[in-house]
Amino acid sequence: MKKKLKLKVSAIKDGTVIDHIPAKSLFEVISILGLDKIENQITFGTNLESGKLGAKAIIKVSDKFFENDEINKIALIAPHAKLNIIRDYEVAEKKIVEIPQKITGIVKCFNPKCITNHEKITTSFRVINTNPVALKCKYCEKITAEDQIKML
């Protein structure tokens, strides 16, 4: 007999679902994707049960489809996130987030002497390692380690 599951967050007709976000990272993901500035219907749930994460969060955005480079930014804080493209209430496509090779304008440089911490210059990093994450600043060439990453 097939077990029926009850949806904890309602379905959307068309749009994007981002699942398997660590619960503590939900609002950072919302900020990175600029979801706090759009008019689309957004539903999110946090502290939902997850076998892998313990507590997870989920975001559903109606009538919004992200570009790969937009969604891959969240890999820094939600490396196991899954992206589902929904069309007519069905999953039309599944994507896995990946850390991009270049990170621009979302992470603060760890070096307090870096020019990006004193002038109006957009931060830019090259990813030199993905596990654990290590970012090399374009301007001061210092390495920001995973445990030092702070979002702008």
C-alpha positions as CSV (number, residue, x, y, z in Angstrom):
1,M,0.0,0.0,0.0
2,K,1.4,3.4,-1.0
3,K,1.8,5.8,1.9
4,K,0.1,9.1,1.4
5,L,2.1,12.2,2.3
6,K,0.6,15.4,3.4
7,L,2.1,18.6,1.9
8,K,3.3,20.9,4.6
9,V,3.7,23.8,2.1
10,S,1.1,24.2,-0.6
11,A,1.8,23.4,-4.3
12,I,2.4,26.0,-7.0
13,K,1.2,25.9,-10.6
14,D,4.3,27.3,-12.2
15,G,7.6,28.4,-10.7
16,T,10.6,27.2,-8.8
17,V,10.9,25.1,-5.6
18,I,14.2,25.2,-3.7
19,D,14.3,22.3,-1.3
20,H,16.9,20.9,1.2
21,I,18.0,24.3,2.5
22,P,19.5,24.1,6.0
23,A,16.8,25.7,8.2
24,K,19.4,28.2,9.7
25,S,20.2,29.4,6.2
26,L,16.7,30.1,4.9
27,F,16.8,33.9,5.3
28,E,20.3,34.2,3.8
29,V,19.1,32.3,0.7
30,I,16.1,34.7,0.4
31,S,18.5,37.6,0.6
32,I,21.0,36.2,-1.9
33,L,18.3,35.6,-4.5
34,G,16.6,39.0,-3.9
35,L,13.3,37.3,-3.0
36,D,12.7,40.0,-0.4
37,K,12.4,42.5,-3.3
38,I,10.1,40.8,-5.8
39,E,6.3,40.9,-6.2
40,N,5.8,37.1,-6.9
41,Q,4.0,34.9,-4.5
42,I,6.5,33.3,-2.2
43,T,5.9,30.5,0.3
44,F,8.5,29.2,2.6
45,G,8.7,26.8,5.4
46,T,11.4,26.2,8.0
47,N,12.3,23.6,10.6
48,L,10.6,20.9,8.5
49,E,11.7,17.3,9.1
50,S,14.5,16.1,7.0
51,G,16.3,12.7,7.2
52,K,19.5,14.2,5.8
53,L,19.6,17.7,7.4
54,G,17.6,17.1,10.6
55,A,15.7,20.4,10.1
56,K,15.3,21.8,6.6
57,A,13.7,24.8,4.9
58,I,11.9,25.0,1.5
59,I,11.1,28.0,-0.7
60,K,8.4,28.1,-3.4
61,V,8.3,31.0,-5.8
62,S,5.4,31.3,-8.2
63,D,6.1,32.3,-11.8
64,K,9.9,32.7,-11.3
65,F,12.6,30.7,-13.0
66,F,16.2,31.4,-12.0
67,E,19.2,31.4,-14.2
68,N,21.9,28.8,-13.2
69,D,24.4,31.5,-12.0
70,E,21.7,33.0,-9.7
71,I,20.8,29.7,-8.0
72,N,24.4,28.5,-7.8
73,K,25.2,31.4,-5.5
74,I,23.3,29.6,-2.7
75,A,25.7,26.7,-2.9
76,L,28.0,28.5,-0.5
77,I,25.4,28.3,2.3
78,A,23.2,25.5,1.1
79,P,25.4,23.0,-0.8
80,H,22.8,20.2,-0.8
81,A,19.9,22.3,-2.1
82,K,17.8,20.9,-4.9
83,L,15.9,23.0,-7.4
84,N,12.7,21.8,-9.0
85,I,11.1,23.7,-12.0
86,I,7.3,23.4,-11.8
87,R,5.0,23.6,-14.8
88,D,1.3,23.0,-14.4
89,Y,1.7,21.6,-10.9
90,E,4.3,18.9,-12.0
91,V,8.1,18.8,-11.7
92,A,9.3,19.5,-15.2
93,E,13.0,19.6,-14.4
94,K,15.3,19.0,-11.5
95,K,18.6,20.8,-10.9
96,I,21.4,20.5,-8.3
97,V,23.2,23.6,-7.1
98,E,26.9,23.9,-7.7
99,I,29.4,26.4,-6.4
100,P,30.3,28.7,-9.3
101,Q,33.9,29.4,-10.3
102,K,33.5,33.1,-9.5
103,I,31.6,34.7,-6.6
104,T,30.8,38.4,-7.1
105,G,29.1,40.8,-4.7
106,I,27.7,38.5,-2.1
107,V,30.6,37.6,0.2
108,K,32.7,39.9,2.3
109,C,36.5,39.6,2.1
110,F,37.9,38.2,5.3
111,N,41.0,40.5,5.2
112,P,40.2,43.6,7.2
113,K,42.8,45.6,5.2
114,C,41.2,44.7,1.8
115,I,40.2,47.7,-0.3
116,T,36.7,46.2,-0.6
117,N,36.2,46.7,3.1
118,H,37.0,50.4,2.9
119,E,35.8,51.6,-0.5
120,K,32.7,51.1,-2.6
121,I,34.1,48.3,-4.7
122,T,32.1,45.1,-5.5
123,T,33.8,42.0,-4.0
124,S,35.0,39.4,-6.4
125,F,36.4,36.0,-5.6
126,R,37.7,33.0,-7.5
127,V,36.8,29.6,-6.0
128,I,40.0,27.7,-5.4
129,N,38.4,24.8,-3.5
130,T,34.8,23.5,-3.1
131,N,35.1,21.1,-0.2
132,P,35.8,22.8,2.1
133,V,35.1,26.0,0.3
134,A,38.0,28.4,-0.1
135,L,37.7,31.8,-1.9
136,K,40.6,33.9,-3.2
137,C,40.0,37.6,-3.3
138,K,40.6,39.3,-6.7
139,Y,41.9,42.5,-5.0
140,C,44.1,41.4,-2.0
141,E,44.6,37.8,-3.0
142,K,43.9,36.6,0.6
143,I,42.0,33.3,1.0
144,T,38.7,33.3,2.8
145,A,38.0,29.8,4.2
146,E,34.6,28.2,4.5
147,D,34.2,29.0,8.2
148,Q,35.2,32.7,7.6
149,I,32.5,33.3,4.9
150,K,30.2,36.2,5.7
151,M,27.5,37.3,3.4
152,L,27.2,41.0,2.5
